[in-house]
Amino acid sequence: MSGISAPRGTKDILPGEVEKWQYMEDTVRRVCARFGYREIRTPLFEHTELFQRGIGEATDIVEKEMYTFTDRGGRSITLRPEGTAPVVRAYLEHKLYGSAQPVRLFYLGPMFRYERPQAGRYRQFHQFGIEALGSQDPLMDTETILVALTIFEELGLEDLHVQLNSMGCAQCRPKYREGLKDYLKGRLDRLCGVCRTRYELNPVRILDCKEKACRGELEQVPEIVDYLCPECRDHFEHVKGYLTSLGRSFSLNPRLVRGLDYYTKTVFEVIAPGMGAQNAVAGGGRYDGLA
């Protein structure tokens, strides 16, 4: 086996490091159990269609980053790039919606994305996530954020901060898309090539661009909170109110859209200032339409 190394974008977890991983995993399991979440384990690979339909075909993950192959039976199979779509698939397939709602689940395990390896980013990476299924209550959005904060606090991270935004719903998001396109129409020639493509396919994703020129053009961009329908606005106000009542600080980030198309209403990130450039240690949101 001499001369063969681990594939690019992967790493071995050696004795001495494994114990640290076990400590983190035990902390996740302990906190999740305290909040009533039970562990679920889904396959490492799924039918490709699950991610195309769930994540969105115009996302970077589906277009560029999935490990997809055709098996010997001619089926298109993808190594899971994220954990939410498989959990929702299992929730529906096994009729967990027939039990008392909400169903609180969590998962731990490896995910796979073909992206450029760099500090803090690997092609095989480990992720934990929680899913609260079967409730429209904005309190569940707040609970999800609280679980994430509690886990990281018990792991010793300090000065955690929450960033919030709302992605609206199928009723109000199309109006925002049009408002955003109107704003960007006269600025297209100053956007990067990727964002010019996104303008037609998925203009909201332009807000997530890290290119300096694009960031400059977005300084006065319309904010989606100004386009929210009454239901989404009320939902967002409740989430903010619950966090405030719990003494949890947060800030509004109108450019926070996350990278997946299934999000509706609340989206969030947990920021750990001491972590450097890769300081977003957790993120997520609501996905009313995924199931």
N, C-alpha and C positions, 0 to 999 in steps of 0.2 A: 504493500500500500504506500510505499515511499514515493514522495513527489506529488501525492494527491492531497489537496487541501479542501477545506469546506467551501461550498459554492459562495460566490460573491454575494454579499448582502445577508449572510447568515453568520451565526457564531455558536461555538460550543459553550455550554454552561458547565464549568468545571467544579469539582469538589472545592469547597470553600466559598464558591459563589452560590451553589445550589441551596445551601442553608439560608442565604439571604432571600432567595426566591421563595423558599418554603415559608419563611416568616411573613413575607408580603402576602402570599396566598392564604395563609392562616388568618391574617388580619382581615382580608377581604371576606373570607367565609364567616368569621366571627361577627363582623359588623352587619353583614347581610342577614345573618340569622337573627340578630337583634331587631332588625326592621321587618322581619317576616318574609324575607326572600329565600327561595329554595333553588338549589343548583340544578341546571339543565346542561346536558352534554349532547351536542349535535355533531354530525359527521364533519370531517375535515374538508370534504368536497361535496358539492351540490350540483344539480342541473344548472347549466349556465343561465337558462331562462329566469331562474329565481332572482339572480342579481340584475339582469337586464331589466326586468319588470319592477323590481323592488328599489334598486339604487337609482335607476334612470340611465337610459342609453346615451344621453348627452353629457354624462359626467366623465371626469378624467379617469376615475376608477374603471368604469366599463370600457371606455374607449382605448385606454393606454396601459392599464396597470394589472389587469387580471391574468392569472395563470390558467389558461384554458386549453383543453386538449380533447380530442375525440377518442373515446375508448374503443375497445375491440367490438363492441356492439353497435358502433356508429353513433353513440350518444355524445352530445357536447357537455363536457364536465368542467367545472371550475373549482380550483382550490379557494376556499372561502376568504374573501378580502376583508370581511367585517362580520360581526356576529348577530346583528339585529334581524336581518332578513331570514336567516335559518331558524331563529327562535320563533319568529312569527309564523313561519311555515310549520314548525312543529306544533305550535299552539292551535293552528287550524286543522292540521292533519289528524291530531289526536283528540280533537274536540275538547280542548281544555276550557273553551268558552262555556261549556255546559256545567262547570263547577262554579263555586262561589267566586264572584268578581270583586275587585281586580285580582288577577293572577300575578303574583310577584315572583320573578325568576332572575337568576344571575348566572353568568357563565365565565369561565376562565379558559384560555387556550391560545394556541398559535393561529395567526392569520397570515395571509400571503398577498403581497402586492409587488409588482415589478416596477420599482421606482429607483431613482438614483441613490445608491447608498451614501450616507453622510452621517455626521455625528447625531446620534439619537434616532436614526432612521435605518431600518433594515428591511430586506425583502421577506424574511420571515420574522414576524414580531409577535409579542405576546400581549394580549388584551384582556381586560376584564370589563364586563358590562352588566347593567341591570335593566330589566324590562318590566314595567308595570302595565299589564294588558287588561283591557275591559273596563276602563273608567274614563269619563270625560272631565272629571273633577280637576281643576287647576291645582288643587292641593297635591295631586300625584306628581305634577311637574316639580313642585317645591320639594317633595319628599325625595325625588331622584337626585336633585342638587344636594340636598342635605346628606344623603348617603355617601355621595362622592366626597363631600367636604369632611365628613366624619372619618372615612377610611384614610384619607391623606393626613389628617390631623393625628390619627393614631399611629401613623407611620413616621411622624415627627416633622412633617412639613409645616412651616409657619407663614404667616402673613398671606394666606390664600385669599384670592379675590375672584368674584364671580362677574363675568360679563354676560349680559342678556340682550336678546333681540326677539322679535316675533316675525315669523315667516308668513303670517296670515293663513288663509285657507283657499279652497278652490273658488270661492266667491270673490274675495278681494285681491288675491295675488295677481290675477290677470290684469287688473287695473293698474297695479304697481308696475308690472312688466311694461305696459304701454307708456306709463309716465317715465320710466327709466330709459326706454328706447328713445323717446322724444328728447330727453336730456342729452343722450349720447350721440344722437344723429349727426350733429355738427362737429363732433369730436372724434369720429371714427378714424380719421387719418392720423390721429395722434395716439391711438391705442396700439398695443402690440398685436401681432398676427393672431395669437390665440384668442384674444378678446374680440377681435373683429369677427372671428368665426363664431364665438359665443353670442355675439349680438343677435343673430337670427335664431340660433338653436336654444340658447339658455342664457339670456342676458343677465339674470340675477347673479350668475356665477362670476360675472365681471367684477363684482364687489370683492371677490376673494383673491383677485390678482395681486401678486407681490411685486410686479414690475414697477420701478420708480415712476416712469412716465405715466403709467395708468393710474397709479395712486394719486398723482397730481391732478389728473382730470376728474377724479372722484371726490375732490374736496367739498364741492357744493352739490353733491348728488342728492336727489330726493330720498327721503327716508320712508321705509315701508310702514312705519307706525302711523304716518299721516294718511295712509290709504286703507287702514284696517276697517273691516266692517264692525258694527256694534258688538257682535258676539265675540269676535277676536279681541277687540279692544277691552271688553269687560274681562275676558279670560286673562289677558296680560296684566291688567290692573290687579287682579286677584293674586297672581303669582308674585308680583312685586310687593303687594301688601303682606302676604304670608312671610316672605323673606324678611321684610322689615320687622314684623312682629316677633320673629325669631332672633332678631339682633344680628342678622347676617348682612354684611355690606355687599353692594353690587353696583355696577355701572352699566349704562346702556351703551351698546356698541351697534350703531345702525348698519355697519358693514359686515357684521357677523352673520354669515349665511350657512356655514358648514359646507361639506362637499358632497352631500347626498340629497337627491331630489325628494325623498319621502318625507322630509320634515314639514310639519305644519305648526302654526302657532309658536309656542316657546322653543327657542334654541338658546344654548348656553355654552360657555367654556369656563373652566376653573383654571386660574392663572397662579403659578407659583413664581414670584419675582426672582427668587434666588436660583432658578434653573437655567438662566441664560437665554439664548435664542430660542430653544425648544421649551418655552415656559408654560405652554398650554398642556397641563397634565391630564385633563379630562374634558370631555365635551359631549353634547348630545342634544336631545330635544324630543318633542312630541311628534307622533306620526299617525294621525287619525285615519289616513287613507290607505295605509300599507296593508291592513288586514282586509 
